[in-house]
Amino acid sequence: MRVEIMIDKEQKINQSTLEALEAELYRNLRPLYPKTAIRIRKGSANGIELSGVKLDDDKERVMEILQHVWEDDSWMQ
């Protein structure tokens, strides 16, 4: 599975925060989806793209995990 997250560059999120987000996402997704690859980059808008996920239940579960990690900011440095 591949997760691509684009964060609007206007939000001024520093690189260490992006790295902490990536680490936390790996920590939450790898036990369930061992072949997960995550890419986080800055761009012109916010967006999430999932590929390699076949079942709708899996897509929903991954999106729930992503939302939970984003809302639970205890991983932020």
N, C-alpha and C positions, 0 to 999 in steps of 0.2 A: 504494500500500500504506500502511496505517496501523498503527502500533505504539503500543499504550498499555501503559504500565508503571505499576503501582501499588506503592508501597513503604510498608510498615507504618510509620506515624508514630511508633510506639514505638521504632523503630531509631535515632532521633535522628541522621539523616543531614542535614548542613547543605545549604543551597541551592547553594553553590558546587560541592559534589560532584555534586549532581544536574545542574547545568549542564554540568560537565565530562563526565559520563556521556552526556548528550544529544549533546554535540559529538562525542564519540568514536563513538557509534552512527551519527550522520550520516556521519562520515568513513568508516566501514566499510560502511555500507549503500548510500549514494547512488551509488557507482560501479556497483553491480549493479542497484539499483532506484532510478532517478533521481526517481521521483515519491513517494518515501517521506516520510511525515509521522510525527513522533514526539512523543508526549506522555508526560511523566513527572510523576506527582503522588503526593502522600502520601495514604494512606487507612487503612482499618482492617485491611488484610491485604496480603500480597504477591501479585502476580499479573501476568500478561502476556496481552494480547489482540492477536491479529493479524487484520486484515481486509483484504480486497482482494487476497489471495494465493490463486490458484486451484489451483495444482499442489501436491501433497503434498511433492514434492522441494523446491520453493521454501520451503514452510513449514519443512521440516526444516533447510534451509540457513540461513534467517533465525534460527531458534532456536539453531543452532550458533554463528552470529556473535554473537548476544546473550550466550550463555554464555561464549564466548571473551573478549569485551570485559569482562564482569563479573569473570571469573577473573584476567585480566591487568590488574592494577590500576596499571599504569604511567601511565595517564591521570589518576589521582587527583592532586589538588593538595595 
